[in-house]
Amino acid sequence: MKKPLINTVVIIGVGLIGGSFALALKKAAAVERVIGIDLDSENLNIALKLGIIDEAASSFADGLSQANVVFIAVPVCSILNLVKETVNYIPSGCIITDAGSVKSELVNACESLMPPGTHFVGGHPIAGTEHSGAAAAFATLYQNRRCILTPTAATDHDTLNLVTALWQATGSSVEYMESVAHDRVFAAVSHLPHMVAFALVHAVNRSAEEEENIMAFSAGGFRDFTRIASSDPVMWRDIAMMNREALLDMLDRYNLEFNNLRDRIANSDADWLEDFFKTSKRLRDGISQR
Ligand SMILES: NC(=O)c1ccc[n+]([C@@H]2O[C@H](COP(=O)([O-])OP(=O)(O)OC[C@H]3O[C@@H](n4cnc5c(N)ncnc54)[C@H](O)[C@@H]3O)[C@@H](O)[C@H]2O)c1
């Protein structure tokens, strides 16, 4: 039988992302034992019942003293405080890694908190659904998906190799990225689209106050486009707060395009509109073929 990569992983935040990480590692026999910590005791009970975790820690001290790796998968604004608390209990050699969708501020702050002989590596799996909690977790979430790790010049080589191997065991392909670049890229391809979807739902809802039954006509386009507006509000509040600068930059770029589009419609500029839509189609078709 294959030897597990590590003995004990402690998951802090046994929701969709933390729970799926645990299930995937167990499925790959990459870990011997999973201990769960979560603010929500009912969620922890569900995780136990579903076999996502083997035990729920009775306290931070109890769970963390046995950890080889701690995986933090809570909303991003809570990660730093949890790392501050976690470092008081982890044994020498322990690695802390996370799943937060925003990286630059976190990585620098967490790295500086680590006691000698312990290590931090930032991570961000590019996988998810609009559902939350342990009940939403599944073992194949990370299969054939990317996971971004954001090592720095100070990252320990063996630590990076181990965290990489854990993600590979979940079925992910791992890429390394500098954390500031990570935040700019995801502001564009993930955070901006979510903001647009949230705002669109509000805009259409305001029209619903004037036009009776407008939602009853909401078919394909509106539903497809706004699926991501059903994502967890706390998670997205934190992402918007933590990636503020990069997100504001993308919102400004979007507003420029959108205002231009509005002006062209107001001026009945049919040729321009057709050209604009042609270019959008070409760019979008290019993405799906890649
Ligand atoms: N859902 C996605 O699509 C996705 C994708 C990539 C990364 N992420 C990141 O993963 C993290 C977790 O997201 P999720 O979708 O699994 O959320 P989730 O709501 O499914 O799970 C989060 C869990 O953390 C627990 N929790 C919250 N604060 C806590 C605290 N202070 N201490 C202990 N437990 C706490 C909650 O009770 C919940 O069970 C977030 O940082 C998010 O940015 C999410």
The ligand as a MOL file (V3000), in Angstrom:
LIG
                    3D

  0  0  0     0  0            999 V3000
M  V30 BEGIN CTAB
M  V30 COUNTS 44 48 0 0 0
M  V30 BEGIN ATOM
M  V30 1 N -16.3650 28.6320 -2.8620 0
M  V30 2 C -15.5080 28.8720 -3.8330 0
M  V30 3 O -15.8630 28.8620 -5.0080 0
M  V30 4 C -14.0570 29.1470 -3.4780 0
M  V30 5 C -13.0560 28.8790 -4.4340 0
M  V30 6 C -11.7250 29.1080 -4.0990 0
M  V30 7 C -11.3990 29.6030 -2.8460 0
M  V30 8 N -12.3890 29.8750 -1.9410 0 CHG=1
M  V30 9 C -11.9870 30.3830 -0.6320 0
M  V30 10 O -12.1180 29.3350 0.3020 0
M  V30 11 C -12.4830 29.8500 1.5890 0
M  V30 12 C -13.6820 29.0650 2.0970 0
M  V30 13 O -14.7500 29.1290 1.1730 0
M  V30 14 P -15.9270 28.0500 1.1780 0
M  V30 15 O -16.6160 28.2140 -0.1260 0
M  V30 16 O -15.4390 26.7180 1.5730 0 CHG=-1
M  V30 17 O -16.8700 28.6270 2.3210 0
M  V30 18 P -17.9290 27.8150 3.2240 0
M  V30 19 O -18.8740 28.8400 3.7440 0
M  V30 20 O -18.4680 26.6360 2.4930 0
M  V30 21 O -17.0280 27.2760 4.4220 0
M  V30 22 C -16.3870 28.1080 5.3370 0
M  V30 23 C -16.4520 27.4430 6.7030 0
M  V30 24 O -15.6380 28.1910 7.6050 0
M  V30 25 C -16.2860 28.2800 8.8620 0
M  V30 26 N -15.7490 29.4540 9.5350 0
M  V30 27 C -15.9630 30.7570 9.2320 0
M  V30 28 N -15.2160 31.5470 10.0400 0
M  V30 29 C -14.5200 30.7140 10.8730 0
M  V30 30 C -13.5790 30.9230 11.9120 0
M  V30 31 N -13.2070 32.1480 12.2680 0
M  V30 32 N -13.0690 29.8390 12.5480 0
M  V30 33 C -13.4360 28.5930 12.1930 0
M  V30 34 N -14.3350 28.3400 11.2070 0
M  V30 35 C -14.8580 29.3820 10.5520 0
M  V30 36 C -17.7600 28.3690 8.5110 0
M  V30 37 O -18.5680 27.9670 9.6090 0
M  V30 38 C -17.8650 27.4220 7.3110 0
M  V30 39 O -18.1730 26.1110 7.7210 0
M  V30 40 C -12.7060 31.3480 1.3920 0
M  V30 41 O -11.5460 32.0390 1.7960 0
M  V30 42 C -12.8770 31.5060 -0.1070 0
M  V30 43 O -12.3930 32.7710 -0.5290 0
M  V30 44 C -13.7040 29.6260 -2.2220 0
M  V30 END ATOM
M  V30 BEGIN BOND
M  V30 1 1 1 2
M  V30 2 2 2 3
M  V30 3 1 2 4
M  V30 4 1 4 5
M  V30 5 2 4 44
M  V30 6 2 5 6
M  V30 7 1 6 7
M  V30 8 2 7 8
M  V30 9 1 8 9
M  V30 10 1 8 44
M  V30 11 1 9 10
M  V30 12 1 9 42
M  V30 13 1 10 11
M  V30 14 1 11 12
M  V30 15 1 11 40
M  V30 16 1 12 13
M  V30 17 1 13 14
M  V30 18 2 14 15
M  V30 19 1 14 16
M  V30 20 1 14 17
M  V30 21 1 17 18
M  V30 22 2 18 19
M  V30 23 1 18 20
M  V30 24 1 18 21
M  V30 25 1 21 22
M  V30 26 1 22 23
M  V30 27 1 23 24
M  V30 28 1 23 38
M  V30 29 1 24 25
M  V30 30 1 25 26
M  V30 31 1 25 36
M  V30 32 1 26 27
M  V30 33 1 26 35
M  V30 34 2 27 28
M  V30 35 1 28 29
M  V30 36 1 29 30
M  V30 37 2 29 35
M  V30 38 1 30 31
M  V30 39 2 30 32
M  V30 40 1 32 33
M  V30 41 2 33 34
M  V30 42 1 34 35
M  V30 43 1 36 37
M  V30 44 1 36 38
M  V30 45 1 38 39
M  V30 46 1 40 41
M  V30 47 1 40 42
M  V30 48 1 42 43
M  V30 END BOND
M  V30 END CTAB
M  END
